[in-house]
Amino acid sequence: MTREVTIVTPENVTLTYELAGLGSRAIAQLVDILLLAAALLALFLSSTYVVSQLVASAPGSPFLRTLSDLTAAITIIVAFAAFVGYFTYFEATRNGQTPGKKWLGLRVVREEGAPVDFSAAAVRNLIRIIELTLGFYIVSLAFILFSPRYKRVGDYAAGTIVVKERRPVWAVPLAQPVRRSAATTAEAALVRDVDLLTRDEVAAIRRFVERRSQLAPHVQEEVARQMAEPIMARLGIVPPDTSFSCANFLEEVFNRTIGEK
């Protein structure tokens, strides 16, 4: 079974990922569970201590006995919410990476190559609760072993895959584009009339900028050229010379559209 998957994005950008295997995913999961367990244990011990002190101060009080039972119930609810919320929060807001996945160099992405969003992260992690009750992930382990894309049940439900994060030497942090000074770049001097761009064009430029670090420099420029030339022609922008970078131009356009929001 191949460990690589090739995805063609809506912008016709071809991305090749190495799928994360069972071993690395299990270790990342263990790291996350240990971190979460430590936080929940600290919370449980703190709440237990506070309640025990209150009960000791007024033994026999029916209100405090009820409070003790209520605290136990709340602790269970909080543990459930924290388990789902931990994975959902990090995957949805940290580019598909929990602390465990980040440590192992793994990332959750949508099947079409797009970053995982909140709804997909929520679905795959709500299903995690069901998987946990089915023999402590035994069913999920079977799914990963026999799935062509190493997908567990939650991945099938959410339309996601788990891949190994690439760290090329020219990469900048994903989803954190380099901000170049408009006063020192030839590309920035030509950016104008960004309000005339369509919503689809702005969305395509955003996706390119966010994924730029995953592409080799010559691939970046070729993809950017295919996107930038129609836009420049429509806006009447003429590149000054062959040193003009379409990739930098799109990034300046992106910076300018962000600044107008």
Buried (B, 14 or more C-beta within 10 A) or exposed (E): EEEEBEBEBEBEBEBEBEBBBEEBBBBBBEBBBEBBEEEBEEBBEEBBEEBEEBBEEEEEEEEBEEBBEEBEEEBEEBBEEBBBBBBBBBBBEBBBBBBBBBEBBBBBBBBEBBBBBEEBBBBBBBBBEEBEEEEEBEBBBBBBEEBEBBBBBBBBBBBBBBBBBBEEEEEEEBEEBEEBEBEEBBBBEBBEEBEEBEEEBBEBBBBBBBBBBBBEEEBBBBBBBBBBEEBBEEBEBEBEEEEBBBBBBBBBBBBBBBEEE
